[in-house]
Amino acid sequence: MDVPGRLSHRPTHRTDQEPPLKADAFSQLRLLDLQELDSRADQLRHQLASIPEAKELAALKTQRGTVDTAARDARILVEDLTREQRKADADVEQVKARRVRDQQRMDQGLVTNPKDLERMQGELVSLERRISNLEDVELDVMQRLEDAQAELDRLTADLEQMDRRAADLSATRDEKAGKLDAEVAEVALQRKPLADGLPADLVALYDRLRTQKGGVGAAALRARRCGGCSLELTAADLSVISKAPTDEVLRCEECNRILVRTSESGI
């Protein structure tokens, strides 16, 4: 009688459990070598996907986008204030020119009518006030332009620093990725002849289980435990396994992975 949750080489009534395959003991042991290579490849691909510099680059790209937007807004503000300053400068110069012209007319005695002279003197006073007000506006615009330019310079420097950092990170990432890609390629070279030398139906089952079981399709039975799910087998389980033909491909009743007997199985 089978113990629930334990391994058995005997067929069960589960519709998802295939009839036992046949493969010589050496092929089954070689399947563990294939699993080791595949696990190594999975580790390398995980390292490729999680290179620290790549993550930092992604975060830096987001940060740079924010700074770049701020720099664009600052540049627009500088351009607007530059135009505003030119207008303020022109307004001041225009009123000053008028003041000079009126003053010269008075100095040259071109205005002789007392009423016109009095009116022109009043206009000169008004022009002085106008010039003072315009110069205040001019100074305010100059100060705002200076502040905006300083902010633009700061943001531009930040962008340049980010670009230098991104270049360094990219170089380091590419170097690491190149090494990992080379290791993945080397593992693939080792895998092909190994997989080609195993029974096709055994490899097909193994590949399908690997997809279903998070990358582990075959596990060793060592010290009475399944290496896939760490289930500890009972003495009765081990007795059943020890009596199974050596060419029978066993499956763990708990995790359904291929269970390969080894010299360390404890049977």
CYANA upper distance limits for C-alpha pairs under 8 A (distance plus 0.5 A):
  2 ASP  CA      6 ARG  CA      7.86
  2 ASP  CA      8 SER  CA      7.50
  5 GLY  CA    253 GLU  CA      6.81
  5 GLY  CA    254 GLU  CA      6.12
  6 ARG  CA    233 LEU  CA      7.23
  6 ARG  CA    234 THR  CA      8.49
  6 ARG  CA    237 ASP  CA      7.56
  6 ARG  CA    252 CYS  CA      8.13
  6 ARG  CA    253 GLU  CA      6.03
  6 ARG  CA    254 GLU  CA      6.77
  7 LEU  CA    233 LEU  CA      7.78
  7 LEU  CA    237 ASP  CA      6.83
  7 LEU  CA    251 ARG  CA      7.71
  7 LEU  CA    252 CYS  CA      5.62
  7 LEU  CA    253 GLU  CA      4.73
  7 LEU  CA    254 GLU  CA      7.22
  8 SER  CA    237 ASP  CA      7.09
  8 SER  CA    240 VAL  CA      7.34
  8 SER  CA    241 ILE  CA      7.68
  8 SER  CA    250 LEU  CA      8.39
  8 SER  CA    251 ARG  CA      8.17
  8 SER  CA    252 CYS  CA      7.91
  8 SER  CA    253 GLU  CA      6.97
  9 HIS  CA     20 PRO  CA      8.33
  9 HIS  CA    240 VAL  CA      7.68
  9 HIS  CA    241 ILE  CA      7.17
  9 HIS  CA    244 ALA  CA      7.44
  9 HIS  CA    250 LEU  CA      6.28
  9 HIS  CA    251 ARG  CA      7.55
 11 PRO  CA     17 GLN  CA      8.43
 11 PRO  CA     19 PRO  CA      7.44
 11 PRO  CA     20 PRO  CA      8.31
 12 THR  CA     17 GLN  CA      8.00
 20 PRO  CA    248 GLU  CA      7.01
 20 PRO  CA    249 VAL  CA      6.40
 20 PRO  CA    250 LEU  CA      7.33
 21 LEU  CA    201 ASP  CA      8.49
 21 LEU  CA    202 LEU  CA      7.80
 21 LEU  CA    248 GLU  CA      6.60
 21 LEU  CA    249 VAL  CA      5.75
 22 LYS  CA    247 ASP  CA      5.81
 22 LYS  CA    248 GLU  CA      5.32
 22 LYS  CA    249 VAL  CA      6.21
 23 ALA  CA     27 SER  CA      6.77
 23 ALA  CA     28 GLN  CA      7.07
 23 ALA  CA    199 PRO  CA      7.65
 23 ALA  CA    202 LEU  CA      7.83
 23 ALA  CA    247 ASP  CA      5.35
 23 ALA  CA    248 GLU  CA      6.80
 23 ALA  CA    249 VAL  CA      6.91
 24 ASP  CA     28 GLN  CA      6.97
 24 ASP  CA    246 THR  CA      7.33
 24 ASP  CA    247 ASP  CA      4.92
 24 ASP  CA    248 GLU  CA      8.15
 25 ALA  CA     29 LEU  CA      6.78
 25 ALA  CA    246 THR  CA      6.34
 25 ALA  CA    247 ASP  CA      6.05
 26 PHE  CA     30 ARG  CA      6.66
 27 SER  CA     31 LEU  CA      6.66
 27 SER  CA    198 LEU  CA      6.55
 27 SER  CA    199 PRO  CA      8.13
 28 GLN  CA     32 LEU  CA      7.46
 28 GLN  CA    249 VAL  CA      8.05
 28 GLN  CA    260 VAL  CA      6.63
 29 LEU  CA     33 ASP  CA      7.52
 29 LEU  CA    260 VAL  CA      7.16
 29 LEU  CA    261 ARG  CA      8.25
 29 LEU  CA    262 THR  CA      7.94
 30 ARG  CA     34 LEU  CA      6.92
 30 ARG  CA    194 LEU  CA      8.24
 30 ARG  CA    198 LEU  CA      8.32
 31 LEU  CA     35 GLN  CA      6.68
 31 LEU  CA    198 LEU  CA      8.19
 31 LEU  CA    203 VAL  CA      8.45
 31 LEU  CA    218 ALA  CA      7.65
 32 LEU  CA     36 GLU  CA      6.63
 32 LEU  CA    218 ALA  CA      7.00
 32 LEU  CA    219 ALA  CA      7.28
 32 LEU  CA    220 ALA  CA      7.57
 32 LEU  CA    260 VAL  CA      8.12
 33 ASP  CA     37 LEU  CA      6.84
 34 LEU  CA     38 ASP  CA      6.68
 34 LEU  CA    191 ARG  CA      7.06
 34 LEU  CA    194 LEU  CA      7.30
 34 LEU  CA    195 ALA  CA      7.40
 35 GLN  CA     39 SER  CA      6.49
 35 GLN  CA    216 VAL  CA      7.47
 35 GLN  CA    217 GLY  CA      7.74
 35 GLN  CA    218 ALA  CA      6.99
 35 GLN  CA    219 ALA  CA      8.49
 36 GLU  CA     40 ARG  CA      6.65
 37 LEU  CA     41 ALA  CA      6.69
 37 LEU  CA    187 VAL  CA      6.85
 37 LEU  CA    190 GLN  CA      8.36
 37 LEU  CA    191 ARG  CA      7.13
 38 ASP  CA     42 ASP  CA      6.63
 38 ASP  CA    187 VAL  CA      8.44
 38 ASP  CA    191 ARG  CA      8.33
 38 ASP  CA    215 GLY  CA      8.24
 39 SER  CA     43 GLN  CA      6.69
 39 SER  CA    215 GLY  CA      7.41
 39 SER  CA    216 VAL  CA      7.94
 40 ARG  CA     44 LEU  CA      6.73
 40 ARG  CA    187 VAL  CA      8.19
 41 ALA  CA     45 ARG  CA      6.64
 41 ALA  CA    184 VAL  CA      6.24
 41 ALA  CA    187 VAL  CA      6.98
 41 ALA  CA    188 ALA  CA      8.39
 42 ASP  CA     46 HIS  CA      6.59
 42 ASP  CA    215 GLY  CA      8.07
 43 GLN  CA     47 GLN  CA      6.70
 44 LEU  CA     48 LEU  CA      6.66
 44 LEU  CA    180 LEU  CA      6.75
 44 LEU  CA    183 GLU  CA      8.00
 44 LEU  CA    184 VAL  CA      6.99
 45 ARG  CA     49 ALA  CA      6.70
 45 ARG  CA    180 LEU  CA      8.29
 45 ARG  CA    184 VAL  CA      7.98
 46 HIS  CA     50 SER  CA      6.67
 47 GLN  CA     51 ILE  CA      6.43
 47 GLN  CA    180 LEU  CA      8.24
 48 LEU  CA    177 ALA  CA      6.57
 48 LEU  CA    180 LEU  CA      7.09
 48 LEU  CA    181 ASP  CA      8.39
 50 SER  CA     54 ALA  CA      7.67
 50 SER  CA     55 LYS  CA      7.60
 51 ILE  CA     55 LYS  CA      7.22
 51 ILE  CA    173 ARG  CA      7.34
 51 ILE  CA    176 LYS  CA      8.24
 51 ILE  CA    177 ALA  CA      8.32
 52 PRO  CA     56 GLU  CA      6.74
 52 PRO  CA    173 ARG  CA      8.48
 53 GLU  CA     57 LEU  CA      6.45
 53 GLU  CA    169 LEU  CA      6.02
 53 GLU  CA    170 SER  CA      7.76
 53 GLU  CA    172 THR  CA      7.51
 53 GLU  CA    173 ARG  CA      5.99
 54 ALA  CA     58 ALA  CA      6.80
 54 ALA  CA    169 LEU  CA      7.99
 54 ALA  CA    170 SER  CA      8.05
 54 ALA  CA    173 ARG  CA      6.67
 55 LYS  CA     59 ALA  CA      6.87
 56 GLU  CA     60 LEU  CA      6.46
 56 GLU  CA    169 LEU  CA      8.28
 57 LEU  CA     61 LYS  CA      6.51
 57 LEU  CA    166 ALA  CA      6.78
 57 LEU  CA    169 LEU  CA      7.14
 57 LEU  CA    170 SER  CA      7.95
 58 ALA  CA     62 THR  CA      7.00
 59 ALA  CA     63 GLN  CA      6.76
 60 LEU  CA     64 ARG  CA      6.40
 60 LEU  CA    162 MET  CA      7.79
 60 LEU  CA    166 ALA  CA      7.83
 61 LYS  CA     65 GLY  CA      6.69
 62 THR  CA     66 THR  CA      7.11
 63 GLN  CA     67 VAL  CA      6.89
 64 ARG  CA     68 ASP  CA      6.33
 64 ARG  CA    159 LEU  CA      7.18
 64 ARG  CA    162 MET  CA      7.41
 65 GLY  CA     69 THR  CA      6.70
 66 THR  CA     70 ALA  CA      6.91
 67 VAL  CA     71 ALA  CA      6.57
 67 VAL  CA    155 LEU  CA      7.16
 67 VAL  CA    158 ASP  CA      8.25
 67 VAL  CA    159 LEU  CA      7.53
 68 ASP  CA     72 ARG  CA      6.62
 68 ASP  CA    155 LEU  CA      8.23
 68 ASP  CA    159 LEU  CA      7.58
 69 THR  CA     73 ASP  CA      6.81
 70 ALA  CA     74 ALA  CA      6.62
 70 ALA  CA    155 LEU  CA      7.99
 71 ALA  CA     75 ARG  CA      6.53
 71 ALA  CA    152 LEU  CA      6.35
 71 ALA  CA    155 LEU  CA      6.12
 71 ALA  CA    156 THR  CA      7.20
 72 ARG  CA     76 ILE  CA      6.79
 73 ASP  CA     77 LEU  CA      6.75
 74 ALA  CA     78 VAL  CA      6.68
 74 ALA  CA    148 ALA  CA      6.88
 74 ALA  CA    149 GLN  CA      8.14
 74 ALA  CA    151 GLU  CA      7.45
 74 ALA  CA    152 LEU  CA      5.91
 75 ARG  CA     79 GLU  CA      6.74
 75 ARG  CA    149 GLN  CA      8.39
 75 ARG  CA    152 LEU  CA      6.79
 76 ILE  CA     80 ASP  CA      6.67
 77 LEU  CA     81 LEU  CA      6.55
 77 LEU  CA    148 ALA  CA      7.31
 78 VAL  CA     82 THR  CA      6.44
 78 VAL  CA    145 LEU  CA      6.56
 78 VAL  CA    148 ALA  CA      6.30
 78 VAL  CA    149 GLN  CA      6.59
 78 VAL  CA    152 LEU  CA      8.46
 79 GLU  CA     83 ARG  CA      6.89
 80 ASP  CA     84 GLU  CA      6.72
 81 LEU  CA     85 GLN  CA      6.46
 81 LEU  CA    141 VAL  CA      7.17
 81 LEU  CA    144 ARG  CA      7.95
 81 LEU  CA    145 LEU  CA      6.10
 82 THR  CA     86 ARG  CA      6.78
 82 THR  CA    145 LEU  CA      7.31
 83 ARG  CA     87 LYS  CA      6.81
 84 GLU  CA     88 ALA  CA      6.69
 84 GLU  CA    141 VAL  CA      7.56
 85 GLN  CA     89 ASP  CA      6.51
 85 GLN  CA    138 GLU  CA      6.88
 85 GLN  CA    141 VAL  CA      6.35
 85 GLN  CA    142 MET  CA      7.03
 86 ARG  CA     90 ALA  CA      6.59
 87 LYS  CA     91 ASP  CA      6.60
 88 ALA  CA     92 VAL  CA      6.77
 88 ALA  CA    134 LEU  CA      7.38
 88 ALA  CA    135 GLU  CA      8.30
 88 ALA  CA    137 VAL  CA      7.47
 88 ALA  CA    138 GLU  CA      5.78
 88 ALA  CA    141 VAL  CA      8.48
 89 ASP  CA     93 GLU  CA      6.70
 89 ASP  CA    138 GLU  CA      7.05
 90 ALA  CA     94 GLN  CA      6.46
 91 ASP  CA     95 VAL  CA      6.85
 91 ASP  CA    134 LEU  CA      7.60
 92 VAL  CA     96 LYS  CA      6.60
 92 VAL  CA    131 ILE  CA      6.45
 92 VAL  CA    134 LEU  CA      6.36
 92 VAL  CA    135 GLU  CA      7.07
 93 GLU  CA     97 ALA  CA      6.47
 94 GLN  CA     98 ARG  CA      6.89
 95 VAL  CA     99 ARG  CA      6.71
 95 VAL  CA    127 LEU  CA      7.19
 95 VAL  CA    130 ARG  CA      8.03
 95 VAL  CA    131 ILE  CA      6.93
 96 LYS  CA    100 VAL  CA      6.67
 96 LYS  CA    127 LEU  CA      8.25
 96 LYS  CA    131 ILE  CA      7.36
 97 ALA  CA    101 ARG  CA      6.63
 98 ARG  CA    102 ASP  CA      6.69
 99 ARG  CA    103 GLN  CA      6.51
 99 ARG  CA    124 LEU  CA      6.77
 99 ARG  CA    127 LEU  CA      6.91
 99 ARG  CA    128 GLU  CA      8.38
100 VAL  CA    104 GLN  CA      6.51
101 ARG  CA    105 ARG  CA      6.82
102 ASP  CA    106 MET  CA      6.85
102 ASP  CA    120 MET  CA      7.76
102 ASP  CA    124 LEU  CA      7.96
103 GLN  CA    107 ASP  CA      6.57
103 GLN  CA    124 LEU  CA      8.14
104 GLN  CA    108 GLN  CA      6.43
105 ARG  CA    109 GLY  CA      6.80
105 ARG  CA    110 LEU  CA      5.74
105 ARG  CA    111 VAL  CA      7.06
106 MET  CA    110 LEU  CA      6.50
106 MET  CA    111 VAL  CA      6.29
106 MET  CA    117 LEU  CA      8.01
111 VAL  CA    116 ASP  CA      7.23
111 VAL  CA    117 LEU  CA      6.43
112 THR  CA    116 ASP  CA      7.93
112 THR  CA    117 LEU  CA      7.22
113 ASN  CA    117 LEU  CA      6.52
114 PRO  CA    118 GLU  CA      6.57
115 LYS  CA    119 ARG  CA      6.59
116 ASP  CA    120 MET  CA      6.54
117 LEU  CA    121 GLN  CA      6.67
118 GLU  CA    122 GLY  CA      6.82
119 ARG  CA    123 GLU  CA      6.78
120 MET  CA    124 LEU  CA      6.70
121 GLN  CA    125 VAL  CA      7.01
122 GLY  CA    126 SER  CA      6.86
123 GLU  CA    127 LEU  CA      6.50
124 LEU  CA    128 GLU  CA      6.72
125 VAL  CA    129 ARG  CA      6.99
126 SER  CA    130 ARG  CA      6.60
127 LEU  CA    131 ILE  CA      6.46
128 GLU  CA    132 SER  CA      6.67
129 ARG  CA    133 ASN  CA      6.73
130 ARG  CA    134 LEU  CA      6.60
131 ILE  CA    135 GLU  CA      6.50
132 SER  CA    136 ASP  CA      6.78
133 ASN  CA    137 VAL  CA      6.90
134 LEU  CA    138 GLU  CA      6.53
135 GLU  CA    139 LEU  CA      6.52
136 ASP  CA    140 ASP  CA      6.70
137 VAL  CA    141 VAL  CA      6.70
138 GLU  CA    142 MET  CA      6.64
139 LEU  CA    143 GLN  CA      6.65
140 ASP  CA    144 ARG  CA      6.76
141 VAL  CA    145 LEU  CA      6.47
142 MET  CA    146 GLU  CA      6.54
143 GLN  CA    147 ASP  CA      6.73
144 ARG  CA    148 ALA  CA      6.54
145 LEU  CA    149 GLN  CA      6.47
146 GLU  CA    150 ALA  CA      6.65
147 ASP  CA    151 GLU  CA      6.76
148 ALA  CA    152 LEU  CA      6.65
149 GLN  CA    153 ASP  CA      6.56
150 ALA  CA    154 ARG  CA      6.68
151 GLU  CA    155 LEU  CA      6.70
152 LEU  CA    156 THR  CA      6.50
153 ASP  CA    157 ALA  CA      6.62
154 ARG  CA    158 ASP  CA      6.75
155 LEU  CA    159 LEU  CA      6.72
156 THR  CA    160 GLU  CA      6.77
157 ALA  CA    161 GLN  CA      6.68
158 ASP  CA    162 MET  CA      6.62
159 LEU  CA    163 ASP  CA      6.60
160 GLU  CA    164 ARG  CA      6.78
161 GLN  CA    165 ARG  CA      6.71
162 MET  CA    166 ALA  CA      6.47
163 ASP  CA    167 ALA  CA      6.63
164 ARG  CA    168 ASP  CA      6.87
165 ARG  CA    169 LEU  CA      6.63
166 ALA  CA    170 SER  CA      6.45
167 ALA  CA    171 ALA  CA      6.73
168 ASP  CA    172 THR  CA      6.83
169 LEU  CA    173 ARG  CA      6.45
170 SER  CA    174 ASP  CA      6.45
171 ALA  CA    175 GLU  CA      6.67
172 THR  CA    176 LYS  CA      6.73
173 ARG  CA    177 ALA  CA      6.43
174 ASP  CA    178 GLY  CA      6.39
175 GLU  CA    179 LYS  CA      6.97
176 LYS  CA    180 LEU  CA      6.76
177 ALA  CA    181 ASP  CA      6.40
178 GLY  CA    182 ALA  CA      6.67
179 LYS  CA    183 GLU  CA      6.85
180 LEU  CA    184 VAL  CA      6.67
181 ASP  CA    185 ALA  CA      6.65
182 ALA  CA    186 GLU  CA      6.68
183 GLU  CA    187 VAL  CA      6.69
184 VAL  CA    188 ALA  CA      6.71
185 ALA  CA    189 LEU  CA      6.75
186 GLU  CA    190 GLN  CA      6.89
187 VAL  CA    191 ARG  CA      6.54
188 ALA  CA    192 LYS  CA      6.79
189 LEU  CA    193 PRO  CA      8.06
190 GLN  CA    194 LEU  CA      7.26
191 ARG  CA    195 ALA  CA      6.47
192 LYS  CA    196 ASP  CA      6.48
193 PRO  CA    197 GLY  CA      6.58
194 LEU  CA    198 LEU  CA      7.31
195 ALA  CA    203 VAL  CA      7.38
196 ASP  CA    200 ALA  CA      8.19
198 LEU  CA    202 LEU  CA      7.65
198 LEU  CA    203 VAL  CA      7.25
199 PRO  CA    203 VAL  CA      6.89
200 ALA  CA    204 ALA  CA      6.52
201 ASP  CA    205 LEU  CA      6.68
202 LEU  CA    206 TYR  CA      6.63
203 VAL  CA    207 ASP  CA      6.47
204 ALA  CA    208 ARG  CA      6.72
205 LEU  CA    209 LEU  CA      6.67
206 TYR  CA    210 ARG  CA      6.55
206 TYR  CA    217 GLY  CA      5.56
206 TYR  CA    218 ALA  CA      7.00
206 TYR  CA    258 ILE  CA      7.74
207 ASP  CA    211 THR  CA      6.88
207 ASP  CA    217 GLY  CA      7.13
208 ARG  CA    212 GLN  CA      6.91
208 ARG  CA    217 GLY  CA      7.98
209 LEU  CA    213 LYS  CA      6.22
209 LEU  CA    215 GLY  CA      8.37
209 LEU  CA    216 VAL  CA      7.64
209 LEU  CA    217 GLY  CA      5.10
209 LEU  CA    218 ALA  CA      8.41
209 LEU  CA    257 ARG  CA      7.10
210 ARG  CA    214 GLY  CA      6.63
210 ARG  CA    215 GLY  CA      4.86
210 ARG  CA    216 VAL  CA      5.27
210 ARG  CA    217 GLY  CA      4.52
210 ARG  CA    218 ALA  CA      8.23
211 THR  CA    215 GLY  CA      6.37
211 THR  CA    216 VAL  CA      8.41
211 THR  CA    217 GLY  CA      8.18
213 LYS  CA    217 GLY  CA      6.92
213 LYS  CA    257 ARG  CA      8.35
216 VAL  CA    228 GLY  CA      7.44
216 VAL  CA    257 ARG  CA      8.18
217 GLY  CA    257 ARG  CA      5.93
217 GLY  CA    258 ILE  CA      6.81
218 ALA  CA    228 GLY  CA      7.76
218 ALA  CA    257 ARG  CA      6.01
218 ALA  CA    258 ILE  CA      5.01
218 ALA  CA    259 LEU  CA      6.53
218 ALA  CA    260 VAL  CA      7.61
219 ALA  CA    226 CYS  CA      6.97
219 ALA  CA    227 GLY  CA      5.43
219 ALA  CA    228 GLY  CA      5.68
219 ALA  CA    257 ARG  CA      7.34
219 ALA  CA    258 ILE  CA      6.70
219 ALA  CA    259 LEU  CA      5.75
219 ALA  CA    260 VAL  CA      6.59
220 ALA  CA    226 CYS  CA      6.74
220 ALA  CA    227 GLY  CA      5.78
220 ALA  CA    228 GLY  CA      8.13
220 ALA  CA    259 LEU  CA      6.24
220 ALA  CA    260 VAL  CA      5.25
220 ALA  CA    261 ARG  CA      6.69
220 ALA  CA    262 THR  CA      7.21
220 ALA  CA    265 SER  CA      8.38
221 LEU  CA    225 ARG  CA      6.04
221 LEU  CA    226 CYS  CA      5.41
221 LEU  CA    227 GLY  CA      6.61
221 LEU  CA    259 LEU  CA      6.68
221 LEU  CA    260 VAL  CA      6.28
221 LEU  CA    261 ARG  CA      5.78
221 LEU  CA    262 THR  CA      6.81
221 LEU  CA    264 GLU  CA      7.89
221 LEU  CA    265 SER  CA      5.49
222 ARG  CA    226 CYS  CA      7.27
222 ARG  CA    227 GLY  CA      7.54
222 ARG  CA    261 ARG  CA      8.17
222 ARG  CA    262 THR  CA      7.27
222 ARG  CA    263 SER  CA      8.49
222 ARG  CA    264 GLU  CA      5.52
222 ARG  CA    265 SER  CA      4.52
222 ARG  CA    266 GLY  CA      7.14
223 ALA  CA    264 GLU  CA      6.50
223 ALA  CA    265 SER  CA      5.55
223 ALA  CA    266 GLY  CA      5.61
224 ARG  CA    232 GLU  CA      6.10
224 ARG  CA    233 LEU  CA      5.87
224 ARG  CA    234 THR  CA      8.18
224 ARG  CA    238 LEU  CA      7.89
224 ARG  CA    265 SER  CA      6.09
224 ARG  CA    266 GLY  CA      6.00
224 ARG  CA    267 ILE  CA      8.15
225 ARG  CA    230 SER  CA      5.96
225 ARG  CA    231 LEU  CA      5.79
225 ARG  CA    232 GLU  CA      4.83
225 ARG  CA    233 LEU  CA      6.47
225 ARG  CA    265 SER  CA      8.18
226 CYS  CA    230 SER  CA      5.41
226 CYS  CA    231 LEU  CA      5.81
226 CYS  CA    232 GLU  CA      7.19
226 CYS  CA    233 LEU  CA      8.34
226 CYS  CA    252 CYS  CA      7.69
226 CYS  CA    259 LEU  CA      7.40
227 GLY  CA    231 LEU  CA      8.33
228 GLY  CA    255 CYS  CA      7.69
228 GLY  CA    257 ARG  CA      7.49
229 CYS  CA    254 GLU  CA      7.88
229 CYS  CA    255 CYS  CA      6.65
231 LEU  CA    254 GLU  CA      7.80
233 LEU  CA    237 ASP  CA      6.22
233 LEU  CA    238 LEU  CA      7.07
234 THR  CA    238 LEU  CA      6.83
235 ALA  CA    239 SER  CA      6.62
236 ALA  CA    240 VAL  CA      6.85
237 ASP  CA    241 ILE  CA      6.81
238 LEU  CA    242 SER  CA      6.50
238 LEU  CA    266 GLY  CA      8.34
238 LEU  CA    267 ILE  CA      6.36
239 SER  CA    243 LYS  CA      6.92
239 SER  CA    267 ILE  CA      7.72
240 VAL  CA    244 ALA  CA      6.99
241 ILE  CA    267 ILE  CA      8.38
242 SER  CA    267 ILE  CA      6.61
244 ALA  CA    248 GLU  CA      7.29
249 VAL  CA    258 ILE  CA      7.38
249 VAL  CA    259 LEU  CA      7.79
249 VAL  CA    260 VAL  CA      7.92
250 LEU  CA    258 ILE  CA      6.37
250 LEU  CA    259 LEU  CA      5.80
250 LEU  CA    260 VAL  CA      7.41
251 ARG  CA    256 ASN  CA      5.89
251 ARG  CA    257 ARG  CA      5.94
251 ARG  CA    258 ILE  CA      5.03
251 ARG  CA    259 LEU  CA      5.62
252 CYS  CA    256 ASN  CA      5.15
252 CYS  CA    257 ARG  CA      5.96
252 CYS  CA    258 ILE  CA      6.91
252 CYS  CA    259 LEU  CA      6.29
261 ARG  CA    265 SER  CA      6.50
